[in-house]
Amino acid sequence: MRWNADSQDFAGARLFALYKKLIRIRKEHASLRSGNFFPFPFNHPDGYGSFPEKDVVIFHRYGPAADGQVERFIIAINYSDFDKFIDVPFSVNGHWDDLLNEQSAVVENFRLFNQRINSNWGWIYFKKG
C-alpha cells in the first residue's frame, strides 16, 4: 500500500485522506488534546464506555475552545465487521455536527436512538457553546 497523496493506490490514497482529516480535526480543537475524557476509567450507566459485546466504544471529550466557549464531542466507534444499531448518549440537546462524515443531527432527550454505525467506522459529533 502506498501512503502518499499522489499515489495511484486506491486504498492508500483513501487512508491518507482520512488520516489527514483526523489530524486536521484534532489540531483545530484543543479539547481533543486535553485530558477531559468521559467516562474514565469505567463505563457509565448513561451509555458511555466500551462495550466489547457489541464491538462499540462511545465517549465524550470536552473543554474550552480558543475563544473560551465550551466545545463538546461525542465519539462513537464500531470496530466490528458488521453495521451496528446503537443508542448514542449526548451531554446536551440541540444541533450537533459530525465532523468525520460531514453530516448533522438534532438531539432531543440527550440521545439519538437506534442509529446505524457502519462497520469499522465512527462518528465525531461536535457542538460548541
FENCORPE-V105273 format. One record per residue. N is the residue number from 1. SS is DSSP state (helix for helix, strand for strand, loop for the rest). PHI is phi in whole degrees, 0 to 359 (none if undefined). Layout:
BEGIN
N_SS_PHI + N_SS_PHI
END
This chain:
BEGIN
1_loop_none + 2_loop_262 + 3_loop_258 + 4_loop_276 + 5_loop_293 + 6_loop_270 + 7_loop_294 + 8_loop_272 + 9_loop_285 + 10_helix_302 + 11_helix_296 + 12_helix_298 + 13_helix_294 + 14_helix_292 + 15_helix_296 + 16_helix_300 + 17_helix_296 + 18_helix_295 + 19_helix_297 + 20_helix_298 + 21_helix_295 + 22_helix_297 + 23_helix_296 + 24_helix_299 + 25_helix_300 + 26_helix_294 + 27_helix_293 + 28_helix_281 + 29_loop_230 + 30_helix_300 + 31_helix_294 + 32_helix_284 + 33_helix_255 + 34_loop_272 + 35_loop_271 + 36_loop_280 + 37_strand_226 + 38_strand_230 + 39_loop_270 + 40_loop_212 + 41_loop_263 + 42_loop_242 + 43_loop_295 + 44_loop_247 + 45_loop_298 + 46_loop_286 + 47_loop_115 + 48_loop_269 + 49_strand_138 + 50_strand_253 + 51_strand_235 + 52_loop_298 + 53_loop_292 + 54_loop_251 + 55_loop_60 + 56_strand_226 + 57_strand_232 + 58_strand_227 + 59_strand_217 + 60_strand_241 + 61_strand_241 + 62_strand_201 + 63_strand_162 + 64_strand_283 + 65_loop_276 + 66_loop_301 + 67_loop_270 + 68_loop_92 + 69_loop_287 + 70_strand_279 + 71_strand_247 + 72_strand_234 + 73_strand_227 + 74_strand_243 + 75_strand_244 + 76_strand_235 + 77_strand_230 + 78_strand_253 + 79_loop_256 + 80_loop_258 + 81_loop_274 + 82_loop_232 + 83_loop_298 + 84_strand_234 + 85_strand_247 + 86_strand_226 + 87_strand_268 + 88_strand_248 + 89_strand_281 + 90_loop_229 + 91_loop_284 + 92_loop_216 + 93_loop_279 + 94_strand_122 + 95_strand_276 + 96_strand_235 + 97_strand_256 + 98_strand_269 + 99_loop_289 + 100_loop_282 + 101_loop_256 + 102_loop_55 + 103_strand_231 + 104_strand_215 + 105_strand_211 + 106_strand_253 + 107_strand_263 + 108_strand_233 + 109_loop_58 + 110_loop_59 + 111_strand_196 + 112_strand_252 + 113_strand_265 + 114_strand_50 + 115_strand_271 + 116_strand_278 + 117_strand_239 + 118_loop_296 + 119_loop_298 + 120_loop_50 + 121_strand_213 + 122_strand_199 + 123_strand_229 + 124_strand_231 + 125_strand_280 + 126_strand_228 + 127_strand_215 + 128_strand_246 + 129_loop_101
END
